[in-house]
Structures are given as C-alpha cells and as structure tokens.
C-alpha cells in the first residue's frame, strides 16, 4: 500500500496541471468516485425502493428551471470554447495544451472546469427519472453515459485542461443545448410534445458528434503532436463505443421500434421481483407467459 501511495503521489505531482490542482473537485478522484457510486446505487437500487409505494412526483417547474439553467450553461461553454481556441487559433489536425499561465490558457481551464461541473449536474437527469418513476428511461446506455462523462471532465481539468481533446467538450455542449431545449419543451406535456417531431434527430446529432470525436482523435495518433497520445486513444475508443451504443438505441427506437430494456428491478412485499420495461411493471404471471411464448 505504501508503494502504491508513493506511485500515486509521484504520478500526480508529475502529470497534474499545477494551475488547477487546488480547484473545487479537482485533484484527488475520491470525492468524484463517491458521488458516482452513490449516483448509480441510488438510481438503480435505493431510489426505486423509496418510490415503490409512493406516487410519482410531477416536478414540472423544477425540471423546466433545471433545463433552462442547463441550456444557459451550455451556451456559455460553446461561446468560451470558440473564443478560447476553436474559433480562433486551434487546429483540427493537432492542438497542444497551453500549460502556461497565459490569459487564454487560464480562460480555457475555467471553461473545462465548468464543463466538468455541468457533467456532474447532468446526473440530476436520472434522479428526476427515479422520482417521477420514469424507469423506462434508466437504461444501461443512460447510466453508463452519465457516469462516464463526469470522469472524462475530471481527467480533462486535472491532466489535459485544453488543447486537442477540448473539441469534445465544445461539440458535446452544443448538442446539450438542443437536448435540454427539447426537454424543456417536452415538460409542458402532450399539447407541446406533439410538435416535437425532431426528437429522433437529436439522436442523429449525437451519432454525428461521436463520429467527429472519433475521427478527430484517431487521425492525430500517427502524426507528431505534443498532445498526450494516450488521451487521444481513450477518446477515440470511447467515441467509437458510444457510436455503437447510440446507434443500437436509434435502430431499436426508430427503425425496429422495440422498447428499451431497463436495468431497474422492483421487489414486492412478498419477495417476488417485478421487471420494469418501457414504463410497465411485469408481474410474475406475465414473465412466465413471456417465457412460454418464447
């Protein structure tokens, strides 16, 4: 344990950006790990148990306020990403990190840190699903995506606050402007939802997003670039995996039109397990009938 501790301290001292090491939720990953572990456990276990015998909460005004704040924050992130580099001096082929204390470099760091904070607030999406008993929304894709993105933000602000990988944050923030604007309008109910014909195009935009990130980081691997290749590789792999996950979701939801399989299970008072899929609770008899028919 002492050897591991020394290795960890040496690693952090050598590779951590000295300008951000004392910022809120930066440096040690312990606090983030606790938040993400509690998030997953609450949304898949504790939350559904708490809500089992309760009526779903409405939370319409709360969610709309949350969505508006998210839209404003993501607009600001897109603006900062463009002004700090991607609309001025940054190059698509290769962009090193400005580790100096320049004004532009510090401004980009603040943008990366805010992106990290926004990815943490994104976790409330799932909390709202649990409180509203919208269990059909809590799929592996949803949990995996919401758990991984804060971790990516932590790595970014801790080790690589800017440069080549920051394009991911810019594109992702742009997509979330559209996504949260859709959520805001959808919260008004069926009267507005019937006009939101562009829902499936949001998923298409997400697929385009991951493809761009995949190409952007893959193309730099064989060329000379002082941006850490390890992070390029990780971003390319994750973008490729997200392309697969979101592509599979798009095929099921809009081509085959099959319901998503959720990861939530509810335990009844007598100990039997109800499997929840697409917002419908399947009791023991229904599960047996499905097995017989299959």
C-alpha positions in Angstrom: 0.0 0.0 0.0 2.9 2.3 0.8 4.4 1.7 -2.7 1.0 2.3 -4.4 0.7 5.6 -2.4 4.1 6.7 -3.4 3.5 5.9 -7.0 0.2 7.7 -7.0 1.7 10.8 -5.4 4.6 10.8 -7.8 2.2 10.4 -10.8 0.0 13.3 -9.7 3.0 15.5 -9.0 4.4 14.9 -12.4 1.4 14.9 -14.6 -1.3 17.0 -12.9 -1.7 20.6 -14.1 -0.3 22.8 -11.4 -2.8 25.6 -12.1 -5.9 23.5 -11.3 -4.8 21.2 -8.6 -6.5 23.2 -5.8 -9.7 23.9 -7.7 -13.0 22.5 -6.4 -13.5 18.7 -7.1 -10.1 18.6 -8.8 -7.0 16.6 -7.8 -8.0 13.5 -5.8 -10.6 11.4 -7.5 -12.0 10.1 -4.2 -14.9 12.6 -3.9 -15.9 12.1 -7.5 -15.8 8.3 -7.1 -18.1 8.5 -4.0 -20.6 10.7 -5.9 -20.7 8.4 -8.9 -21.0 5.2 -6.8 -23.9 6.8 -4.8 -25.5 8.0 -8.1 -25.5 4.5 -9.6 -26.7 2.9 -6.4 -29.5 5.4 -5.8 -30.8 5.4 -9.4 -30.8 1.6 -9.7 -31.5 0.4 -6.1 -32.3 2.9 -3.4 -34.4 5.3 -5.4 -36.8 2.7 -6.9 -37.2 1.2 -3.4 -38.0 4.5 -1.9 -40.6 5.3 -4.6 -42.1 1.8 -4.7 -45.2 2.6 -2.7 -45.3 6.3 -3.5 -46.9 8.2 -6.3 -44.6 9.7 -8.9 -43.6 13.3 -8.3 -44.5 15.8 -11.0 -41.6 18.2 -10.7 -42.6 20.0 -13.9 -41.5 23.5 -12.8 -38.3 22.2 -11.2 -37.3 20.3 -14.3 -38.1 23.3 -16.6 -36.0 25.5 -14.4 -33.2 22.9 -14.4 -33.4 22.6 -18.2 -33.2 26.4 -18.7 -30.1 26.6 -16.5 -28.5 23.7 -18.4 -29.2 25.5 -21.7 -27.6 28.7 -20.5 -24.5 27.0 -19.1 -24.0 25.0 -22.3 -24.4 28.1 -24.5 -21.7 29.8 -22.4 -19.5 26.7 -22.8 -19.9 26.8 -26.6 -19.1 30.5 -26.6 -16.0 30.1 -24.4 -14.8 27.1 -26.5 -15.0 29.1 -29.7 -13.4 32.3 -28.2 -10.6 30.4 -26.4 -9.4 28.5 -29.3 -11.7 26.5 -31.7 -12.9 29.6 -33.4 -9.5 31.4 -33.3 -6.1 29.6 -33.2 -6.8 25.9 -32.5 -6.2 23.5 -35.3 -8.2 20.3 -36.1 -5.1 18.3 -37.0 -3.2 18.8 -33.8 -3.5 21.2 -30.9 -1.1 21.0 -27.9 -2.1 22.1 -24.4 -1.2 25.6 -23.2 0.3 24.7 -19.8 1.4 28.3 -19.3 -0.3 30.9 -17.2 -1.4 32.9 -20.2 -4.8 34.6 -20.1 -6.2 32.4 -22.9 -4.8 29.3 -21.2 -6.4 30.1 -17.9 -9.7 31.0 -19.6 -9.8 27.6 -21.3 -9.1 25.9 -18.0 -12.0 27.7 -16.4 -14.2 26.5 -19.3 -13.0 22.9 -18.9 -13.7 23.1 -15.1 -17.2 24.4 -15.8 -17.8 21.6 -18.3 -16.8 19.2 -15.6 -19.3 20.8 -13.2 -22.1 20.7 -15.8 -21.5 16.9 -16.3 -22.0 16.5 -12.5 -25.3 18.4 -12.6 -26.3 16.2 -15.6 -26.7 13.4 -13.0 -29.9 15.0 -11.8 -31.5 13.8 -15.1 -31.6 10.3 -13.7 -32.6 11.4 -10.2 -35.7 13.1 -11.8 -36.5 9.9 -13.7 -36.5 8.0 -10.5 -38.6 10.5 -8.6 -41.1 10.6 -11.4 -40.9 6.7 -11.8 -39.9 7.0 -15.4 -38.0 3.8 -15.2 -38.1 3.2 -18.9 -35.5 5.9 -19.3 -33.0 4.3 -17.0 -31.1 2.0 -19.3 -27.5 0.8 -19.4 -26.8 3.4 -22.1 -28.2 6.2 -19.9 -26.3 5.2 -16.7 -23.1 4.5 -18.5 -23.1 7.8 -20.4 -23.9 9.9 -17.3 -21.4 8.1 -15.2 -18.5 8.3 -17.7 -18.8 12.0 -18.7 -18.0 13.4 -15.2 -15.0 11.1 -15.1 -13.9 12.5 -18.5 -14.4 16.0 -17.2 -12.2 15.2 -14.2 -9.4 13.8 -16.3 -9.6 16.9 -18.6 -9.4 19.5 -15.8 -6.8 17.5 -13.9 -4.4 16.5 -16.6 -5.3 18.0 -20.0 -7.2 21.3 -19.5 -7.5 22.4 -23.1 -5.8 21.5 -26.4 -6.9 18.8 -28.8 -9.4 16.9 -26.5 -11.3 20.1 -25.7 -13.2 19.8 -29.0 -15.2 17.0 -27.4 -16.5 19.4 -24.8 -17.4 22.1 -27.3 -19.4 19.7 -29.5 -21.0 17.9 -26.6 -22.1 21.3 -25.1 -23.7 22.3 -28.4 -25.6 19.0 -28.6 -26.8 19.6 -25.0 -28.2 23.0 -25.9 -30.6 21.3 -28.3 -31.2 18.3 -25.9 -32.2 20.4 -22.9 -34.2 22.8 -25.0 -36.2 19.7 -26.1 -36.6 18.5 -22.5 -37.8 22.0 -21.5 -40.5 22.0 -24.2 -41.5 18.4 -23.6 -42.1 19.1 -19.9 -45.2 21.2 -21.0 -47.0 17.9 -21.7 -48.8 16.3 -24.7 -50.0 19.7 -26.1 -46.4 20.7 -26.9 -44.9 17.2 -27.3 -46.9 16.5 -30.4 -45.0 19.3 -32.2 -41.6 18.0 -31.2 -41.1 16.0 -34.3 -37.4 16.5 -34.2 -36.7 14.2 -31.2 -35.0 11.4 -33.3 -32.8 14.0 -35.0 -31.2 14.7 -31.6 -30.0 11.1 -31.5 -28.7 11.5 -35.1 -26.8 14.6 -33.9 -25.3 12.6 -31.1 -24.1 10.0 -33.5 -22.5 12.7 -35.7 -20.9 14.1 -32.5 -19.3 10.8 -31.6 -18.1 10.2 -35.2 -16.4 13.6 -35.3 -14.7 13.0 -31.9 -13.6 9.5 -33.1 -12.1 10.8 -36.3 -10.6 13.9 -34.6 -8.7 11.8 -32.1 -7.9 8.8 -34.4 -6.3 10.9 -37.1 -3.8 12.5 -34.7 -2.4 9.2 -33.4 0.1 8.5 -36.3 1.3 12.2 -36.6 3.6 14.2 -34.5 1.7 16.1 -31.9 2.6 17.0 -28.3 -0.9 16.3 -27.0 -0.7 13.1 -24.9 -1.5 10.2 -27.3 -2.9 8.1 -24.5 -5.8 10.5 -24.1 -6.3 10.6 -27.9 -6.6 6.8 -27.8 -9.0 6.8 -24.9 -11.2 9.4 -26.5 -11.3 7.6 -29.8 -12.2 4.2 -28.2 -14.9 5.8 -26.1 -16.3 7.7 -29.1 -16.4 4.5 -31.1 -18.2 2.7 -28.3 -20.7 5.5 -27.8 -21.3 5.4 -31.6 -22.2 1.7 -31.3 -24.4 2.2 -28.2 -26.3 5.2 -29.6 -26.5 3.6 -33.0 -28.1 0.5 -31.4 -30.5 2.7 -29.5 -31.5 4.5 -32.7 -32.2 1.3 -34.5 -34.3 -0.1 -31.7 -36.2 3.1 -31.0 -36.8 4.4 -34.6 -36.3 1.6 -37.0 -37.3 -1.7 -35.3 -39.4 0.3 -32.7 -38.6 -2.0 -29.9 -38.8 -0.9 -26.2 -35.6 -0.4 -24.3 -34.7 -2.9 -21.7 -34.2 -1.1 -18.4 -31.8 -2.0 -15.5 -34.4 -1.4 -12.8 -36.0 -4.2 -10.8 -38.5 -3.7 -8.0 -39.0 -6.2 -5.2 -42.6 -6.5 -4.0 -43.6 -7.1 -0.4 -43.8 -10.8 -0.8 -40.3 -11.0 -2.2 -41.1 -11.5 -5.9 -39.3 -9.4 -8.5 -41.1 -7.2 -10.9 -39.1 -6.4 -14.0 -39.8 -2.9 -15.3 -39.6 -2.4 -19.1 -40.8 0.6 -21.1 -42.6 2.0 -18.0 -44.7 -1.1 -17.4 -44.3 -3.4 -14.4 -44.4 -7.0 -15.3 -45.6 -9.3 -12.6 -44.7 -13.0 -12.1 -47.5 -14.3 -14.3 -46.6 -12.1 -17.2 -43.0 -13.1 -17.0 -44.0 -16.8 -17.1 -46.3 -16.2 -20.1 -43.4 -14.4 -22.0 -41.1 -17.4 -21.3 -43.8 -19.8 -22.6 -44.4 -17.8 -25.7 -40.7 -17.6 -26.4 
